[in-house]
Amino acid sequence: MKAFLGFVRKETLHLLRDRQTLAILLLLPLIQVLIFGFAVRTDVRKIPIAVVDPTPDIATLELRDRLAASERFHVVGVASSSQNLETQFRAGSIRQALVLPSEVERRLGRGDSLLIQLLTDGSDPNTGGIMQGYATAVIHRWYGDAAPAQDGLRIEPTSRLRYNPTLESSHLFVPGLVAFVLTIMSAMMTAISITREKETGTMEMLLVSPIRPAAIVVGKVIPYIVLGFSGVILVLIAARVVFQVPLRGSLTLLLAECGLYIITALALGIVISTKAPTQRTAMIFALAGLMMPTMLLSGFIFPLDSLPGWLQAISFMVPARWFLVVVRGIMIKGAGLATLWQETLVLLGMTAFFLLVGSRKLAIRLS
C-alpha cells in the first residue's frame, strides 16, 4: 500500500508540474460544453436565397418583403431571369432560389393557378429538407393572405433539390470524411511524432548529424504525406464503389486540393509540436484544437448557418471549413477552380502562415 501511495503521489506531482496539460484538462470540459451546446443544432438561419421575379408587382414585392423580414432567410438578390442561378449555386453564394411566374398579381385577381418553382441546394440533405420546409411555409402563408377569397388552394409550388435529389446522407458525410481522415493522419500524427523525438531525446542525436533541421522536419513529414494520399485514394474508392457518391468535377483538381490540405495539416502538426512538451500534451492539443473543430465547426455534421455569430467567426480559422467547401464543390456540384479559387487561396495562406510559424518556433526549440 505504501508503494502504491508513493506511485500515486509521483504521478500527481508529475501532472501538476505539466501545467499546460493540466490547464487544458481543466478547461476542455467547459470548452466542449460551450461548443457542443451552440453547434449541435438543426435549425437554419440567414439562408441566402435569390428571387427570380420577371414582372415585379405589389404581390411579388409583398412575398419578397416577407422573405426579407424572416430571420430564416437572407435575400441576396432579385433578378428577372434564372440565367445565373447555376453559377451562384456552384459558388455557394445562394442555397435557395425562388422562381416566380410573370404577372403574379393579375393571375391572383383572375384566380389562375400560380406555378412557383423552389430550387434548393441538396448537397446537405438534412439542411436541404429544412430549408424547403421554411420556404414552402412562407409561400403558403403569403398566398393565403394574397388570395383569401379564392375557393381552394390554387398555388402549385414545385420543389427541386439540386445535386442530391434523393437526399442521400452519404453525399454529405463521405466527402467530409476526407478532411477528417487527413486531419488525423497528417496533423495529429506529425505533432505526436515530432514531440516524441523531443521527449525521448533522439532529436538532439539527429541535430549532431550532418542533416539540417529543415531536412529533419521534411524527413519526418514525408511518410505522412504518402500516408495521407493513400488514405484519400481509399476514401474516394469507397465513396464511389460502396456509397455511389458521384465525382462530378475534376479528379486531378481534387487530388491537388487534397495535397494542399495535407501540407496544411502537417504544418499545423508542426506548430502543435513546438508548443507541446510531451506526447500526451500534443495529443490533447490535437484533439481539442483540431478534431473537435473539424467535426463541429467545419460543416462536416452540423450546418454552419445554425451557429451563432461568434462561433461562425471562429469557424473561419478552421482549415477544414474551407477544405470541405472545396471537396463537396468538386465531388457533388462539379465545381472547378474558377469557382473555388477563394477557398484555395485561403488554404494557401493558412499553409504559408503555419509553415512559417512552425519552422521558426521549431528552429528556436531545437537550438
C-alpha positions in Angstrom: 0.0 0.0 0.0 2.8 2.4 0.8 4.4 1.8 -2.6 1.1 2.3 -4.3 0.5 5.6 -2.5 4.0 6.7 -3.4 3.3 5.9 -7.0 0.1 7.9 -7.0 1.9 10.8 -5.4 4.6 10.7 -8.1 2.0 10.7 -10.9 0.1 13.5 -9.3 3.2 15.7 -8.9 4.2 14.9 -12.5 0.8 16.0 -13.7 0.9 19.2 -11.6 4.3 20.1 -13.0 2.9 19.7 -16.5 1.0 23.0 -16.3 0.0 23.1 -20.0 -1.6 19.7 -19.8 -3.3 20.4 -16.5 -4.8 23.7 -17.8 -6.1 22.0 -20.9 -7.7 19.2 -19.0 -9.4 21.6 -16.7 -10.7 23.9 -19.5 -11.5 21.2 -22.0 -14.9 20.1 -20.5 -16.0 23.8 -20.4 -15.0 24.3 -24.0 -16.7 21.1 -25.1 -20.0 22.1 -23.4 -20.0 25.5 -24.9 -19.1 24.4 -28.5 -21.5 21.4 -28.4 -24.3 23.4 -26.9 -24.1 26.0 -29.6 -23.1 23.8 -32.5 -25.4 20.9 -32.1 -28.5 22.5 -33.7 -30.6 21.5 -36.7 -32.3 24.9 -37.3 -31.0 27.1 -40.1 -30.9 30.9 -40.1 -30.0 33.5 -42.7 -30.4 31.2 -45.7 -29.0 33.0 -48.8 -31.9 33.0 -51.3 -32.3 34.5 -54.7 -35.6 35.6 -56.1 -36.4 35.5 -59.9 -39.2 38.0 -60.5 -39.7 38.7 -64.2 -42.5 41.2 -63.7 -42.4 42.8 -60.2 -45.7 44.0 -58.8 -47.4 44.6 -55.5 -47.9 40.8 -54.9 -44.4 39.8 -55.6 -43.0 42.7 -53.6 -45.0 41.5 -50.6 -43.6 38.0 -50.9 -40.1 39.3 -51.2 -40.6 41.5 -48.1 -41.8 38.5 -46.1 -38.7 36.6 -47.0 -36.5 39.5 -46.1 -38.3 40.0 -42.8 -37.9 36.4 -41.8 -34.9 35.5 -39.7 -34.7 32.3 -41.7 -33.8 34.0 -45.0 -31.4 36.5 -46.4 -32.4 37.7 -49.8 -29.1 38.2 -51.7 -30.5 39.3 -55.0 -33.5 39.8 -57.2 -33.2 39.0 -61.0 -35.5 39.0 -63.9 -34.3 35.6 -65.2 -32.8 32.4 -63.9 -29.8 32.6 -66.1 -27.1 33.0 -63.4 -28.6 30.6 -60.8 -26.4 27.7 -61.7 -23.2 29.8 -61.2 -24.5 31.1 -57.9 -25.4 27.6 -56.6 -22.0 26.2 -57.5 -20.2 29.1 -55.9 -22.3 28.7 -52.7 -23.4 32.3 -52.8 -27.0 31.1 -52.7 -28.6 28.0 -51.2 -32.1 28.5 -52.5 -33.8 30.2 -55.4 -37.5 31.1 -55.7 -38.6 31.4 -59.4 -41.9 33.3 -59.7 -44.1 33.4 -62.8 -44.9 36.6 -64.7 -47.8 38.8 -63.9 -48.5 37.3 -60.5 -50.9 40.0 -59.3 -53.0 39.8 -62.4 -53.2 36.0 -62.1 -54.2 36.2 -58.5 -57.0 38.6 -59.4 -58.3 36.2 -62.1 -58.0 33.1 -59.8 -55.4 31.4 -62.0 -53.0 28.8 -60.7 -49.6 30.0 -59.8 -46.6 27.8 -60.8 -43.9 28.7 -58.4 -40.5 26.9 -58.6 -38.4 26.4 -55.5 -34.8 25.3 -56.0 -32.8 24.1 -53.0 -29.1 23.1 -52.6 -29.4 19.4 -51.5 -25.7 18.7 -51.0 -26.5 18.8 -47.3 -29.7 16.6 -47.3 -30.7 17.4 -43.7 -30.4 21.2 -44.2 -31.9 21.0 -47.6 -35.1 19.4 -46.3 -35.3 22.0 -43.5 -34.8 24.9 -46.0 -37.5 23.6 -48.2 -40.0 23.4 -45.3 -39.2 27.0 -44.3 -39.6 28.5 -47.8 -42.8 26.5 -48.5 -44.4 27.7 -45.3 -43.7 31.4 -46.2 -45.1 30.9 -49.7 -48.3 29.3 -48.5 -48.9 32.0 -45.8 -48.3 34.7 -48.4 -50.8 33.1 -50.8 -53.4 32.7 -48.1 -53.2 36.4 -47.4 -52.9 37.5 -51.1 -55.9 35.4 -52.3 -58.2 34.9 -49.2 -61.4 34.8 -51.3 -60.4 32.1 -53.6 -62.0 28.7 -53.2 -59.4 26.0 -52.5 -55.7 26.2 -52.8 -54.7 27.2 -56.3 -51.0 27.7 -55.7 -48.8 25.0 -57.2 -45.2 25.2 -55.8 -42.8 22.7 -57.3 -39.6 21.9 -55.4 -36.4 20.5 -56.7 -33.3 19.6 -54.8 -30.1 20.2 -56.7 -27.1 18.0 -56.6 -28.7 15.4 -54.3 -32.3 14.9 -55.3 -32.6 11.6 -53.4 -31.4 13.2 -50.1 -28.6 10.6 -49.7 -26.8 11.4 -46.4 -23.6 9.7 -47.7 -23.3 12.7 -50.1 -22.8 14.9 -47.1 -20.7 12.7 -44.8 -18.4 10.8 -47.1 -16.7 13.9 -48.6 -16.4 15.3 -45.1 -14.5 12.1 -44.1 -11.7 13.1 -46.4 -11.0 16.2 -44.2 -11.4 14.1 -41.0 -9.0 11.4 -42.1 -6.4 13.8 -43.3 -6.6 15.7 -40.1 -5.9 12.6 -38.1 -3.2 11.1 -40.3 -1.4 14.4 -41.0 -1.7 16.9 -38.2 -2.1 14.6 -35.1 0.4 12.0 -36.1 3.0 14.7 -37.1 2.6 16.5 -33.8 2.9 13.3 -31.8 5.9 12.1 -33.8 8.0 15.2 -33.5 7.1 15.6 -29.8 8.1 12.0 -29.2 11.6 12.8 -30.7 12.0 15.7 -28.4 10.7 13.9 -25.3 12.9 10.9 -25.8 16.0 12.9 -26.6 16.5 11.5 -30.1 16.0 14.9 -31.6 19.4 16.0 -30.1 21.0 13.0 -31.7 19.7 14.0 -35.1 20.9 17.5 -34.7 24.5 16.4 -34.3 24.3 14.6 -37.6 25.1 16.3 -40.9 21.3 16.6 -41.6 20.0 20.2 -41.3 17.0 20.8 -39.0 14.8 21.7 -42.0 15.7 18.4 -43.7 14.9 16.6 -40.4 11.4 18.0 -40.4 10.9 17.2 -44.1 12.0 13.7 -43.5 9.6 13.3 -40.6 6.6 14.5 -42.6 7.2 12.8 -46.0 5.9 9.4 -44.7 2.7 11.2 -43.5 2.2 12.9 -46.9 2.3 9.5 -48.6 0.1 8.0 -45.9 -2.4 10.9 -46.3 -2.6 10.4 -50.1 -3.1 6.7 -49.6 -6.0 7.5 -47.2 -7.5 9.9 -49.7 -7.4 7.3 -52.5 -9.0 4.7 -50.3 -11.8 7.0 -49.2 -12.5 8.1 -52.8 -12.7 4.5 -53.9 -15.0 3.6 -51.1 -17.2 6.7 -51.7 -17.6 5.7 -55.4 -17.9 1.9 -55.1 -19.7 1.4 -51.8 -21.7 4.6 -51.3 -22.2 5.7 -55.0 -21.1 9.2 -54.2 -20.6 11.0 -57.5 -17.4 12.7 -58.7 -18.8 15.4 -61.0 -15.7 17.5 -61.1 -12.0 17.0 -62.0 -10.2 14.2 -60.2 -6.9 15.9 -60.8 -8.1 19.1 -59.1 -9.5 17.1 -56.2 -6.2 15.3 -55.6 -4.3 18.6 -55.9 -6.6 20.2 -53.3 -6.1 17.2 -51.1 -2.4 17.6 -51.4 -2.6 21.2 -50.3 -4.7 20.3 -47.3 -2.3 17.6 -46.3 0.5 20.1 -46.2 -1.8 22.5 -44.3 -2.5 19.8 -41.7 1.2 18.8 -41.5 2.1 22.5 -40.8 -0.5 22.6 -38.1 1.0 19.4 -36.6 4.5 21.1 -36.6 3.0 24.2 -34.8 1.4 21.9 -32.2 4.7 20.0 -31.6 6.5 23.3 -30.8 4.0 24.1 -28.1 3.6 20.6 -26.6 6.4 19.4 -24.2 5.1 15.8 -24.1 3.2 13.4 -26.3 0.3 13.5 -24.0 0.0 17.2 -24.3 0.4 17.0 -28.1 -2.5 14.6 -28.3 -4.7 16.7 -26.1 -3.8 19.8 -28.2 -4.7 17.9 -31.4 -8.0 16.6 -30.0 -9.1 19.9 -28.7 -7.7 22.2 -31.4 -8.1 20.0 -34.5 -10.5 17.1 -34.3 -13.3 18.8 -32.4 -13.3 21.9 -34.6 -13.2 19.7 -37.7 -16.3 17.8 -36.6 -18.3 20.7 -35.2 -17.1 24.0 -36.8 -16.5 23.0 -40.4 -19.9 22.0 -41.6 -19.0 18.3 -41.5 -22.0 17.3 -39.4 -24.0 20.4 -38.5 -24.8 23.3 -40.8 -22.7 26.4 -40.3 -25.8 28.6 -40.7 -27.1 27.4 -37.4 -24.1 28.6 -35.4 -24.2 31.8 -33.5 -22.1 34.7 -34.9 -19.1 34.3 -32.6 -18.8 30.6 -33.4 -19.1 31.4 -37.1 -16.3 33.8 -36.7 -14.1 31.1 -35.1 -15.0 28.7 -37.8 -13.2 30.9 -40.4 -10.0 29.9 -38.7 -10.6 26.2 -39.1 -8.9 24.9 -42.3 -11.4 22.0 -42.6 -14.2 24.6 -43.2 -12.6 25.8 -46.4 -11.4 22.3 -47.5 -14.9 20.9 -47.1 -16.3 23.5 -49.4 -13.7 22.5 -52.0 -14.3 18.8 -51.7 -18.1 19.0 -51.8 -17.9 21.5 -54.5 -15.8 19.3 -56.7 -17.5 15.9 -55.9 -21.1 16.9 -55.6 -21.5 20.1 -57.6 -18.8 19.6 -60.3 -17.3 23.0 -59.5 -13.9 23.9 -60.9 -11.0 26.2 -59.8 -12.8 29.2 -61.3 -15.4 28.8 -58.6 -13.3 27.5 -55.7 -10.3 29.9 -56.1 -11.1 31.9 -53.0 -11.2 28.8 -50.7 -7.9 27.6 -52.4 -6.3 30.9 -51.7 -7.4 30.8 -48.1 -5.8 27.3 -47.7 -2.6 28.5 -49.4 -2.4 31.5 -47.0 -3.0 29.3 -44.0 -0.4 26.8 -45.1 2.2 29.5 -45.6 1.4 31.0 -42.2 1.6 27.7 -40.3 4.8 26.7 -42.1 6.4 30.0 -41.3 5.4 29.9 -37.6 6.1 26.2 -37.2 9.5 26.3 -38.8 10.6 29.4 -36.8 9.4 28.1 -33.5 10.8 24.6 -34.1 14.2 26.1 -35.0 14.2 28.0 -31.8 13.3 25.0 -29.8 15.9 22.8 -31.5 18.6 25.4 -30.9 
